[in-house]
Amino acid sequence: MSVFISVVSHGHGELIKQLSCLATLAKKFTVVVKLNLEERTLIPYLEQNRIQYIDEQYGIGFGHNNNVVYSYCKKTLDMNEHDFFIVFNPDLISDLQQIDKLVHYMSKNEVKMASVNLFKDEKFILPDNSIRNFPSLSQFIKSFVGLGNSAIIDKGTVTNPIQVDWAAGSFLAFKASHYSLLKGFDEGYFMYCEDIDICYRSSLLGEPIIFHPEIKMQHLAEHANRSIFSKHFYWHVSSVIRFLMTKVKLTNSKSSID
């Protein structure tokens, strides 16, 4: 059983070198960095620290990038169905022990998909709102106009591993066979909601994601501009529409089968 960690870098080279987290993880696990634009100064660092990298197919979406890494791990690095595939943001900080604990739990309890407890600070005081209930259209609208988000789950009330609807794509761990069964991320999403979508599709298969409050990592999240004139706003709205339409379609399809 091996662990493969997928990291997408979109100009994150200096941050990756500064944090040195991936270099630490690569001492025990197979780390693969997918470059989404040309970063020639990062490549020597990756090679020096025995970090695998894919330097092609620039400008594709988040989910598509991770699917490319998954395919590379299977075809080139001999990842098999018993291994674990972890989607890991370049702005996360974790040590080896946290990954070990998660993989041990998933293996022991036959968990197919899991996430961990993300915080905005190194002392693990400021929580990242990284676990939520599946959103409705009204919740999306309220969130867009600044009226809060009732889909957010208060992590402070969670003390043991529990099932949740979805967790942020900043960190998602999969049994490799389950990622394959899901056919990876839906590449129709360029950015935003692909994490909701894959968690929703997994739940329909009877495999909800398991959140682990005791496994903690720091997330140096910088949220992109979402003004109505930004491309991020467009990506977000189009992804919301796609998810809501897909949710209805998949739910109806499952109901007809049942």
Phi, psi and omega in degrees: 000121181238164180242129178243126184248122182259124181232129178256122179252119175244071184081023182266013186307311182295322178294317179301317180291320182295315182286327181057016180295316183295325177297323177292313182296327182290348177291337182236327184248165176271114180255129179237121178259124176261114178281127181257002170202171184289124179223071185298328182285345180276329187302315178301324179295317180296316180296320180298326183259016177056041176259124178293153176210156177238115186248068181196175179053060179288155170077017178266168185286170183303308181297318179300317178302314181292328175295323177298317180295317180301314179298319179296318180297321180288312188278327186254326186253006175062034173295135180244177187295340180273350182280177179240140181240120186242125174273123193223117180294148178291347180259021175262151175235120179216156173255176182296325186296324181294318178294317179302314181299317182295312182296322177299314180296315182297319180293314182296321186256009178055043178276132184266337184208133185210163174218174186233178185269109182263141179230157182273348184230161184287344178269001178058049178251318183267108184287144170269128182285071191262358176233140186209167171275158178300131186277153172259171178299318181295324178292321176301314183297315179299321179294318180298322185267008174082025180261020179089173182224103183285354179280345181292134177265132178285105183291340180295342181267358184255124182243343180230161178305133181221161172282137174229164181292307179207158178230151183299145180290000176303325177210117175221129180249134182232144160293132186305322180295328181286321176300320178294317179300323179283350187061032176067201178285151173285113184285359174289343174268126176276315178202142181082137173073353177294333177287321176298315183299313184290327176291322179294315179296325178293320180296325178294337177271005180082019181233075178293155179286142179255126179264133182247100183292336184278348180258111192245141177217155177266137180238113181273061187289133171238109185281133182288157178299127180240033174295159185295348180261001183265154177293332179293324177296316179298314180300319183294312181297314181296325179290322177300313180299316180298315181296313182298321178291319179294320180300314179297315182297313182292320179296316178296321180295318180294321181296321181291326178289317181294000000 
